[in-house]
């Protein structure tokens, strides 16, 4: 997962928790903390927000990445053994 996506998800979860806390505390209008907008959202010229299309990996691409990670692990194990 990319760091920016992780941060956007954390910001979203924080805002959800703040709203839930405000509801449980009995506050009428919860204080909305302004956070960064998720990078997966694109604002168009007319001001509306649209989500970016999710990019999917092909099975071949996933296989190449898995092989590269395995090679990297092998090199790290060899380096640790020395």
PLY file of the C-alpha trace (Angstrom):
ply
format ascii 1.0
element vertex 82
property float x
property float y
property float z
element edge 81
property int vertex1
property int vertex2
end_header
0.00 0.00 0.00
1.23 3.46 -0.77
1.97 5.80 2.09
-0.39 8.50 0.81
-3.25 6.00 0.62
-2.57 4.78 4.16
-2.55 8.36 5.46
-5.81 9.15 3.68
-7.45 6.07 5.21
-6.19 7.02 8.67
-7.58 10.56 8.25
-10.93 9.14 7.19
-11.03 6.78 10.18
-10.14 9.63 12.57
-13.00 11.74 11.27
-15.40 8.78 11.65
-14.27 8.24 15.24
-14.64 11.94 16.06
-18.21 11.93 14.72
-19.03 8.75 16.67
-17.59 10.26 19.86
-19.60 13.44 19.39
-22.79 11.41 18.95
-22.09 9.34 22.06
-21.26 12.45 24.08
-24.61 13.94 23.09
-23.25 16.94 21.23
-25.72 18.39 18.75
-23.24 19.55 16.16
-19.95 17.68 16.22
-16.87 19.75 15.59
-15.63 18.74 12.19
-11.90 18.79 11.97
-10.68 19.77 8.54
-8.28 17.18 7.23
-6.48 16.68 4.00
-8.60 15.45 1.16
-7.84 11.89 0.11
-5.69 11.70 -3.01
-8.10 9.18 -4.44
-10.61 12.01 -4.86
-10.34 14.40 -7.79
-12.09 17.77 -7.80
-13.43 18.67 -11.24
-13.67 22.16 -12.74
-17.31 22.56 -11.63
-16.32 21.85 -8.01
-17.73 18.35 -7.72
-15.58 15.54 -6.38
-15.08 12.27 -8.20
-13.14 9.18 -7.16
-10.21 8.04 -9.25
-10.56 4.68 -10.90
-8.88 1.89 -8.99
-5.92 0.46 -10.84
-5.69 -3.31 -10.91
-2.61 -5.44 -11.40
-2.59 -8.10 -14.03
-1.72 -11.63 -12.90
1.60 -11.32 -14.75
2.43 -8.07 -12.99
1.54 -9.56 -9.61
3.79 -12.54 -10.38
6.72 -10.27 -11.33
6.36 -8.32 -8.10
6.16 -11.52 -6.02
9.33 -12.86 -7.65
11.15 -9.59 -7.05
10.14 -9.62 -3.38
11.32 -13.22 -3.00
14.70 -12.32 -4.54
14.96 -9.37 -2.17
14.20 -11.60 0.82
16.84 -14.09 -0.33
19.46 -11.33 -0.55
18.51 -10.06 2.91
18.78 -13.57 4.39
22.20 -14.08 2.78
23.38 -10.72 4.09
22.10 -11.50 7.59
23.81 -14.91 7.59
27.23 -13.38 6.96
0 1
1 2
2 3
3 4
4 5
5 6
6 7
7 8
8 9
9 10
10 11
11 12
12 13
13 14
14 15
15 16
16 17
17 18
18 19
19 20
20 21
21 22
22 23
23 24
24 25
25 26
26 27
27 28
28 29
29 30
30 31
31 32
32 33
33 34
34 35
35 36
36 37
37 38
38 39
39 40
40 41
41 42
42 43
43 44
44 45
45 46
46 47
47 48
48 49
49 50
50 51
51 52
52 53
53 54
54 55
55 56
56 57
57 58
58 59
59 60
60 61
61 62
62 63
63 64
64 65
65 66
66 67
67 68
68 69
69 70
70 71
71 72
72 73
73 74
74 75
75 76
76 77
77 78
78 79
79 80
80 81
